[in-house]
Amino acid sequence: MNKTDYSEKTARFILIAVAAGSLSNAAWMLLFPSGWFDHMPALVPEYGTFNVHFVRDIGCSFLTIGVTLWWGLLKPKYLFPVAVFATLFYSAHALVHVFDTLRGHVGAHHWWVDFPTSYLPAIALCWVSLHLYRSEQN
């Protein structure tokens, strides 16, 4: 397998994982908002009090990102712009977590708690978007 094939497969794997994670998170948020709030491993209650409407609003955002990523995977000519918008959402989401941790709204343990669900998807999607951009330039 050459480097290009490996990069393509890695990018596709990342997009599938983020799409599946987004859709799973959306389903949990929309169907069981209080369960999501109380049991999400990211210690969500440390950010503030429960608001069912707000949890479902954010669930709609994750639903949109997940569906859009699946659509992009099925329609490769749209994959680059789809990946860019997913990257924008996840990066903005991660920056909000960075801001809240830096200002002391949540404890320093959130650097690690938030890594798998906030920072890692944003970093991975930045790589995917850059990879897709470079692929389109060739």
WOTACOR-V723722 format. One record per residue. RES is the residue in one letter. PSI is psi in whole degrees, 0 to 359 (none if undefined). OMEGA is omega in whole degrees, 0 to 359 (NA if undefined). BURIAL is I if it has 9 or more other ideal C-beta (glycine too) atoms within 8 Angstrom, else O. Layout:
BEGIN
RES/PSI/OMEGA/BURIAL  RES/PSI/OMEGA/BURIAL
END
This chain:
BEGIN
M/128/180/O  N/172/185/O  K/321/180/O  T/315/178/O  D/317/180/O  Y/316/180/I  S/320/178/I  E/315/180/I  K/321/178/I  T/315/179/O  A/316/180/I  R/318/177/I  F/314/180/O  I/315/181/I  L/320/177/I  I/316/180/I  A/316/180/O  V/320/178/I  A/313/180/I  A/318/178/I  G/319/179/I  S/315/181/I  L/321/177/I  S/314/179/O  N/317/179/I  A/314/180/I  A/315/179/I  W/315/182/I  M/319/184/I  L/322/184/I  L/324/184/O  F/64/187/O  P/320/180/I  S/324/175/I  G/318/177/O  W/312/183/I  F/315/185/I  D/333/190/I  H/359/176/O  M/129/182/I  P/348/182/O  A/9/177/O  L/48/184/I  V/320/181/I  P/338/179/I  E/345/179/O  Y/341/180/O  G/184/184/O  T/158/181/O  F/136/175/I  N/106/185/O  V/319/181/O  H/316/181/O  F/317/179/O  V/316/180/I  R/324/175/I  D/313/180/O  I/326/175/I  G/322/176/I  C/324/177/I  S/315/178/I  F/324/176/I  L/315/180/I  T/314/180/O  I/315/181/I  G/313/180/I  V/317/181/I  T/319/177/I  L/317/177/I  W/318/179/I  W/315/178/I  G/323/177/I  L/328/179/I  L/337/180/O  K/79/188/O  P/334/180/O  K/342/178/O  Y/1/189/I  L/319/181/I  F/307/179/I  P/325/177/O  V/315/180/I  A/322/179/I  V/316/180/I  F/323/175/I  A/320/178/I  T/318/179/I  L/311/180/O  F/307/184/I  Y/325/179/I  S/317/177/I  A/318/178/O  H/315/179/I  A/320/180/I  L/326/175/O  V/318/178/O  H/319/176/I  V/311/181/O  F/312/182/O  D/325/179/I  T/317/180/I  L/324/182/O  R/358/176/O  G/12/178/O  H/326/173/O  V/161/183/I  G/165/181/O  A/339/178/O  H/343/180/O  H/343/174/I  W/320/182/O  W/321/181/O  V/319/184/I  D/349/184/I  F/308/186/I  P/329/186/O  T/346/180/I  S/304/186/I  Y/315/183/I  L/314/177/I  P/322/179/I  A/315/179/I  I/314/181/O  A/318/180/I  L/328/174/I  C/316/178/I  W/314/181/I  V/314/181/I  S/318/177/I  L/317/178/O  H/314/180/I  L/323/177/I  Y/312/180/I  R/322/179/O  S/321/179/O  E/334/181/O  Q/342/181/O  N/none/NA/O
END
